[in-house]
Every structure is written in structure tokens, then in C-alpha cells.
């Protein structure tokens, strides 16, 4: 039977080649959906994280724990240090950076230098892990990692804001009279350096140095030796842990697990009271809303393409079986059973399906990369492609597509395998109407699509308000257009024989022999070509519709971006207030000179804008209406 199958494939090689091409395209299209969906969701999630970084200037995937350990006798600090390492495992996200901040609550100090301003001065002794590698010393040196100085002082460095605000001096020695070391001696510190934030360390300082106006920093190892562990019971220590997860390694498939783990950490874990509510939950919520909308849209837009490819396979296989009806009837009349005939065509379909899967699965990955490289309508940037990964879901889609392909190829064989020579002649003598003609499927589809059009116009004002408020259109609106196209195509097929007869009746006197034969063939056997005509109608119309939709969506997105972001750069000036001769503010402001901005070479255009969102209008004696005033 295998040899017979190969011979049949070779005898009708061009038609089988068309079938094979349809198998490859159907499987590739089906496989490209999960591939593109996963890669697009991953990129969309990373875009949400990067947008948060650009807008807020903060690390997007951060877990922060705060606690004030008042004379820690239960080793709370040690337990928190152990637990912070478990957070990465519970979230399932790799570690980017873990920052530990310890600070003894501020206490009064005295200076060895006689100073008039040192009477009420207070400082806090602090430390941060990894500080020495992520700062820039602008004066002096960094603290020593070896231990206490010869005179028992602790070397510290201070932020520039602390140096200026407290009027400290380099190498000045300060004493915390209220803080005692384990041996009972007071804690002494020596300011050996002044630091500021390093330019390349944008996310290390979750607490900016300029806000630490009363902090001085010492070696982390020395701090742990002197003030934690067994010595922690002597001090009140503020502890902060910042767990920076590597958001660049997060995929869309991990979102649900991260949400579940975060809910457990914040609401159920033993450390829920010290964990601050993470900001990334709002990022994931926004991503999830977009993902659901995009998923529905992608599914609705892909279904017509898969339906067209399935119709193409049915069309080609149906035509092939029509050509082989005589052969099938002869084989059946010579004693072959229906099961043997079915098995022969199933083997043939299985061979084409497997070969189609071999080429279709990698072709689906190529389709996904090409789709991911689109920069504009029919514009591709191959330097920016999606990261394609083959998951078990992809192979599940491939198996489902192979099953549909095999069914489309083998299904007509069920009908034709029971045809003998007698039945064949009887069927040729009869002219049966198709099932869709009997059920008036064309009228039903047109009615449904027109109702969708009516419903759309009835809710047009509400849809317009939803779009203006930033919501997206319901993707189900696309179905009405597809149903209308299919319905009108079937309606044309219903009236097509009468149109052909009318044209023939009007032009038969002028027809050439070739034209006459064409008309006769169409009038007698036109029903055999209905599937081909419907396929051509749907292919051309859906292609034009989707191209128009894609172009419209892109143009609307560009116009909306220009509308929302009317300018590239916004510069806010400070308006000085006028004062009278005695120096009292008059309430009148002086407008800064805008000509300095007009001379910028890179600016194509500019405008002055007055914006005040704190204005109000008095409606009645006791009622006021908040207003925003803008002058352009």
C-alpha cells in the first residue's frame, strides 16, 4: 500500500505539491501564533518595566523590608538577613543586587574641636553593603576595612549634604556620649572622607545620599562586629533591606507566580509587617490588562487566516478526489473495501502532514521573527527581532494543526470511498444544492453582520468616549466584518449561475468557440468551482480589509501620540517675584526672558505655555469649582 501511495503522489505531483504547500503554511501559521504571542508578551512586559524606569527613575522589581529593632534580643536582624535571601527563590526571579542598610538611631555628639555649633548636633551611625564600590570620594579617603583606629575611633565617610549641613571637617573626631561599645567606652568616629553618588550607579541608592542629612557611614563588616549579633541588644537599630530582582530575566509566563508569591509575602508570611507594598504590582496589573486585550485581538485576527488555509486544503483535496472518482469507483468495483480505500488516503494525508510539519514548524519561527521586526506598516527592521523560544505549547499547537490538516485532506475521502461505478453515474445525473444554500447560511451571516453594524452605530457615542478615555476597542467588532465578507461571498455564489446565464443570453450571438465552451462549462459544472470562487473572494477581501485595518490602527496610534505628546522637551522656568522698596513681596511676578530658548539650534519650533491646575471658580457663596487654566 505504501508503494501505491507513493505512485499516486507522483502521478498527481503538482496537485500534491499544492497540498503540501497548504500543509506547510497552515502548520507554520498555527505555530507562529504561540511563538509570536509569547515573544510579544515578553517584550511588552519588558517595555512596561523600562517605561517605569524612564518615568519614575526607580528600580521596577524591588522588595523592601523595614524594621526598627529596639535593643534586639531575639536576633531579628539575623532572621531578616536570612529571609531576604529566600525572597528571590519565592518570587522565582534571579537576584540583581541586595542592599542592606543599618543605622543606629541618631544621637547627640560632641567634637574634640571647640565649636559653637556643636552643642545640639546629632548624627546617626550607619552602614550600607557595597557602599565603597559605588560612590565617588570628592574629598579625603574612604573608611578603613581593617577595624578601629589606634585611638579607638571608627573611620566614617559622610555625604556631601551632611558635610555642608552640619559643618563637619575632615579628620574631625566626634564622640557619641550616649552610645557605648561592648567594653563600655563611648563610640568615637573620625570623618575621613566626603562622598557623592557615582554617575553609573543609578539604582544603588534607594535612599539618596542628599536625603541622609544626619548620616555617617562606616565599614559594614565593622558595624556587624560592633553593633549586631550579641551586641544588638544594646542599641536601637533601623534596618532596611532592598532586594533588587533582575527584571530583565522575567518572562510573561512568570507573572502569575510573581503575583501569587507577592500576595503571600505581603499578606501571609511571617514578615508581612516589615515588607512594604511593592510598586511593581501596578506594573503587572497594567500588563495583564493589555495582555488580555491583545490576546483576544490576535486570536480574532488569526482565525480567518487559518480558516482560509483550511479552506484551501479542502478545495485542493476536493478537486483531487473529483479527478480520482473514476479510479476510486473502479477499485471499489474490483473488490477493495471502503476501509482499504480510506486507509490509502489517510496514509497519503499523513505523509503530507508530517512533511508539512517538518518544514512548517521552523517556518513558523521565521514568520514570528518577521512579524516582530515590523517597525511600520509593511516596514521591517531585521536588526530588532523577537526572542523566539519553542515551548511545549508550541508543539501542542503544531499537533493540533497537523490534526486539522490531516482531517482536511482525508475528510473528502469518506464521501468518495463509498462511490461505485453505478453510484458515480447516478450522482452525475443529479444536481444537488449545497447544504449552505438549503440553510440560507448566506442570509443568516449577512443578517448577523448587519446587526453588529447596527449595534456598533447605536453604541458609537459610548465607544467614542471609551476610546477618548484611553480604552481600547472591543476586538469582537472585527468579527462582524468577517461575517459580512463570508455572507456576501456566499450570496454571490447563489446568484452567480443566474448572472452567468444572463450574460450568456445577452452575448451568445457574439461568442467565439472558446467563449461558448467556457459559458457551457460554467453553466453545467459551475457548482464544482464554488469553493474555489469563495476562497478567492475571501482571500482578496480579507487581505484588503486587514491591510486597511493595520494601516488605520498605525496612523491613529501616531496621531494619538502626537496629540498626547505635543512637544519633545518641556522646560519650566522660575518666575521671580517683585518686591517693593522695603523688600516686601508685591505678589507680581517677572516673566523670564524666553529668547534664550529661541536660539537653540536643535529646536524646530517653540511656544510659551502658562499652566495652572490650582485655580478655582466660585459657583456660589460656599461652593467652588476646581479649574485648570492653560494659556498658549
WOLIN-V721645 format. One record per run of one state. SS is the DSSP state (a for helix, b for strand, c for the rest). FROM is the first residue (numbers start at 1). TO is the last residue. If there is no record, write none. Layout:
ss->SS from->FROM to->TO
ss->SS from->FROM to->TO
This chain:
ss->c from->1 to->1
ss->a from->2 to->11
ss->c from->12 to->12
ss->a from->13 to->56
ss->c from->57 to->61
ss->b from->62 to->70
ss->c from->71 to->75
ss->a from->76 to->91
ss->c from->92 to->94
ss->b from->95 to->108
ss->c from->109 to->109
ss->b from->110 to->111
ss->c from->112 to->121
ss->b from->122 to->128
ss->c from->129 to->134
ss->b from->135 to->140
ss->c from->141 to->153
ss->b from->154 to->159
ss->a from->160 to->166
ss->c from->167 to->172
ss->b from->173 to->180
ss->c from->181 to->185
ss->b from->186 to->197
ss->c from->198 to->208
ss->a from->209 to->211
ss->c from->212 to->214
ss->b from->215 to->217
ss->c from->218 to->219
ss->a from->220 to->227
ss->c from->228 to->228
ss->a from->229 to->234
ss->c from->235 to->235
ss->b from->236 to->245
ss->c from->246 to->246
ss->a from->247 to->249
ss->c from->250 to->251
ss->a from->252 to->267
ss->c from->268 to->274
ss->b from->275 to->275
ss->c from->276 to->279
ss->a from->280 to->323
ss->c from->324 to->324
ss->a from->325 to->333
ss->c from->334 to->337
ss->a from->338 to->372
ss->c from->373 to->373
ss->b from->374 to->376
ss->c from->377 to->378
ss->b from->379 to->380
ss->c from->381 to->391
ss->a from->392 to->416
ss->c from->417 to->420
ss->a from->421 to->429
ss->c from->430 to->434
ss->a from->435 to->438
ss->c from->439 to->440
ss->a from->441 to->458
ss->c from->459 to->459
ss->a from->460 to->468
ss->c from->469 to->476
ss->a from->477 to->510
ss->c from->511 to->512
ss->a from->513 to->564
ss->c from->565 to->575
ss->b from->576 to->579
ss->c from->580 to->584
ss->b from->585 to->590
ss->c from->591 to->594
ss->a from->595 to->598
ss->c from->599 to->609
ss->b from->610 to->618
ss->c from->619 to->623
ss->b from->624 to->631
ss->c from->632 to->632
